[in-house]
Amino acid sequence: MKIIGITSTAILSLLLGIAAPAYAQHEEQGEKQDHAQQQGGHEQGKPSPQHAQKPQQKQQKQHADQQRDQHNQQQAQQKQQQQAQHNQQQAQQKQQQAQHNQQQAEQKQQQAQHNQQQAEHNQQHARARQQPQHSQQQQQVQRSAWQQHRSQNWQSDHRNWQQRGGYHGYRIPDDRYRGYFGPSHGFRINTLPFLVVGGYPRFQYEGYWISAVDPWPSSWGDDWYDNDDVYVDYVDNGYYMYNRRYPGEGIAINITL
């Protein structure tokens, strides 16, 4: 029995000796795993460099997109401004061209009117040359009539149509007046039909009878009606006859058909 007890004790001791190192090794491995898990947890909680770079790249991309949008917007505004300036310049050029064309048309019209007046003036001179000269007796009658109406004092003898109460004679139509009367249409009296009515000289020009109601200035000379060009003008609501050689002094005249 004693031998059995000793044997049992020895076996138990042997088992305990084997189990203690195994348990200690198991404990050591458990601690290492816990320590590794703790380290892994710390490493998982710590952000990686790759993850830290992503927000910065996103901000850089957003900034680049904003700059590109601003640049495109500025370019679009510049194009709009340039197009508006170009359109304005074209409109100004068209307006200037229209004004130039209008001026050219007006110049052509004025030139045509001048040519027409010159042609009519030449026709008048041609008709005057073709008309027969007055006989010597007629010339004496005409000279006598004009001499009787020579002014001795022009300032006191002359009266304009306002002083005479206004002109009440025949009014020449505008188209006829522009064609044959005015400063640009001069003529000589000595070649025209002539009459003396009521002691006053009267001559016919372009179908109209012209009667002098004013005396003529003595400064005009004795033979002005033979050698000087005269013209009929409408001034201050009345007709007057002017001598081109002595401008500024107009004789009041009356127009009849």
Secondary structure, DSSP 8 states (H G I E B T S, - for coil): -HHHHHHHHHHHHHHHHHHHHHHHHHHHHHHHHHHHHHHHHHHHHS--HHHHHHHHHHHHHHHHHHHHHHHHHHHHHHHHHHHHHHHHHHHHHHHHHHHHHHHHHHHHHHHHHHHHHHHHHHHHHHHHHHS----HHHHHHHHHHHHHTB-S-HHHH---TTTTT---S----HHHHHHH-STT--B-GGGS-EEEETTEEEEEETTEEEEE-S-B-GGG-TTHHHH--EEEEE-SSSEEEEETTEEEEEEEEEEE-
